[in-house]
Amino acid sequence: MPWPHRLALLAVICAGTCLYGLLLRRLGDAMPFVDSFTTVSSVIAMVISVKMFAEQWWIWVAVDIFSIYMWWCNFTSGSDNMATLLMWVVYLGNAVIMLVKWEKEAAKHNEI
């Protein structure tokens, strides 16, 4: 993905996160901007995954890290959601593995 597109993608994620975060805060969400970031970024990652851009994996890693943080805060405040927290840890592991694999394949392809 060219750098101008990456910057536009980042701008869309930031704007979407702010707007949706304000809505979630108004609705009483406990962590509105973390929640909005994970939602907006997940939708964008799905869209660019259809277009087969490697940047999707960087977004998934960020989504998973923020989701782990969100569920960890929820878990430490007394909720019984260890399975959900572990699910996001597994998702993070998958995203990192796929990111490394994708980057290796891209480097190999560029050498040819």
C-alpha positions in Angstrom: 0.0 0.0 0.0 1.5 3.4 -0.9 2.3 5.8 1.9 -0.5 8.3 1.0 -3.0 5.5 1.3 -1.6 4.4 4.6 -1.8 8.0 6.0 -5.4 8.2 4.7 -6.2 4.9 6.4 -4.7 6.2 9.6 -6.8 9.4 9.3 -10.0 7.4 8.8 -9.2 5.2 11.8 -8.5 8.3 14.0 -11.6 10.2 12.8 -13.9 7.1 13.1 -12.5 6.3 16.5 -13.2 9.8 17.8 -16.7 10.1 16.3 -17.8 6.6 17.4 -16.0 7.1 20.8 -18.1 10.2 21.4 -21.3 8.3 20.7 -20.2 5.4 22.9 -19.4 7.8 25.7 -22.8 9.4 25.4 -24.3 5.9 25.6 -22.4 5.1 28.8 -19.7 2.8 27.6 -17.0 2.2 30.3 -14.1 2.5 27.8 -15.6 4.3 24.8 -12.5 5.2 22.9 -10.8 1.9 23.3 -14.0 0.2 22.3 -14.5 2.5 19.3 -10.9 2.0 18.2 -11.2 -1.8 18.2 -14.6 -1.6 16.3 -13.6 0.9 13.7 -10.2 -0.7 13.1 -11.7 -4.1 12.8 -14.1 -3.0 10.1 -11.2 -1.2 8.2 -9.0 -4.3 8.6 -11.7 -6.5 7.1 -12.1 -4.1 4.2 -8.4 -4.0 3.4 -8.1 -7.7 3.9 -10.4 -8.2 0.9 -8.0 -6.1 -1.1 -5.1 -8.3 0.2 -3.0 -5.5 1.8 -0.4 -6.6 4.3 -1.3 -3.6 6.5 -4.3 -5.5 7.6 -2.1 -7.6 9.9 -0.6 -4.5 11.6 -4.2 -3.3 12.2 -5.2 -6.7 13.6 -2.2 -6.7 16.0 -3.2 -3.2 17.3 -6.9 -4.3 17.6 -5.9 -7.4 19.5 -3.6 -5.4 21.9 -6.3 -2.9 22.6 -8.9 -5.7 23.1 -6.6 -7.5 25.5 -6.2 -4.3 27.4 -9.9 -3.7 27.5 -10.7 -7.2 28.6 -7.9 -7.2 31.1 -9.3 -4.1 32.7 -12.7 -5.7 32.8 -11.3 -8.9 34.3 -9.3 -7.1 37.0 -12.4 -5.2 38.0 -14.1 -8.4 39.0 -15.8 -9.8 35.9 -15.6 -13.4 35.1 -14.4 -13.3 31.5 -11.1 -15.1 31.5 -12.1 -17.1 28.4 -12.7 -13.9 26.4 -9.4 -12.5 27.5 -7.6 -15.7 26.5 -9.4 -15.7 23.1 -8.0 -12.2 22.4 -4.5 -13.4 23.4 -4.8 -16.3 20.9 -6.0 -13.8 18.3 -3.0 -11.7 18.9 -0.7 -14.7 18.5 -2.4 -15.5 15.2 -2.1 -12.0 13.9 1.6 -11.9 14.8 2.3 -15.2 13.1 0.4 -14.1 10.0 2.1 -10.7 9.9 5.6 -12.4 10.1 4.5 -14.9 7.4 3.1 -12.2 5.1 6.2 -10.0 5.5 8.5 -13.0 4.7 6.5 -13.9 1.6 6.4 -10.3 0.4 10.2 -10.0 0.9 10.7 -13.3 -1.0 8.5 -12.1 -3.8 10.3 -8.8 -4.0 13.6 -10.6 -4.4 12.4 -12.5 -7.4 
